Amino acid sequence: MEQKHTNRPLLVQGLKTMGLTLVLLFLGPFLLHAGLSNPDKPLYIPLVVAGIVLCGLAIYMGFKGIRIIMDSIFK
């Protein structure tokens, strides 16, 4: 009978992806708050757009990281 083991390089890649997700989870809302709290500043629109993009990217990277980790354990 064949024993299955965790694919360690794939697990490390998934954990790195989750680390990047953690950074994006803080950076996105921070930029969004900074942009929305200063509507009269010239960087209002770029900060809001960057914040929204980073929040969306954080969600995507979170799902991708979880999928990579699950693949490393169960495949």
Residue pairs with C-beta under 8 A, 6 or more apart in sequence:
6 72
6 73
7 71
7 72
7 75
8 72
10 68
10 71
10 72
11 69
11 72
11 73
13 68
13 72
14 65
14 66
14 68
14 69
14 71
14 72
15 65
15 69
17 61
17 64
17 65
17 68
18 62
18 65
18 66
18 69
20 61
20 65
21 58
21 61
21 62
21 65
24 54
24 55
24 57
24 58
24 61
25 58
25 62
27 54
28 51
28 52
28 53
28 54
28 55
28 56
28 57
28 58
29 51
29 55
30 51
31 47
31 50
31 51
31 54
32 47
32 48
32 51
32 52
32 54
32 55
33 51
34 47
34 51
35 43
35 44
35 45
35 46
35 47
35 48
35 50
35 51
36 48
36 51
38 44
38 47
